[in-house]
Each structure stands twice: as C-alpha cells, then as structure tokens.
Amino acid sequence: MNDNHSPSAWSSYSRSVFIAFTVIALALIAYEHRVHVLGILPWLLILACPLMHLFMHHGHGGHSGHHHWGHGARMMPHKPKEKEDV
C-alpha cells in the first residue's frame, strides 16, 4: 500500500464535518445553559472592575519617573519645589 498522505492528516471533508459538529454542539449547549450563563454575567462584570484596574493602570508612577498615560492624556511639566527661606 502506497499512501500519498500521512495517516494523521485529516481530509477536508472530515475537517468540515468535525467543525460543523462542534458548532452545532456548542450552539445546543449554549441554548440549554443560557440561564446559568445569564445568571453569572453580573458577577463577571463586578469581577472585571478590579481586574481592569490592575491591568490597565500599569506604568502610572513607575520607578523611571516618567508617566505612561494613554494617548490624549496631557502631562503637566515637572516644576521643582521652591526652597523655603528660614
């Protein structure tokens, strides 16, 4: 027997059938468990707040002295403190 392809390669037909089966299975699971998914959405929103705070505020007040704010944020020039007369 002389095969032109490796035994582990999927044919395009097998790959298409697998993808179609996966999409249908995921759609049925999502439909059957929509109550559970919708019930957890408010908690995911509450959990997203501290996670966004941690990951999106990186670089503010870093050790280098430069601020890495997003585009459009204005940086105020650094003014040295005035010496007090004693």
Beta strands, then each sheet from edge to edge (+ up, - down):
end
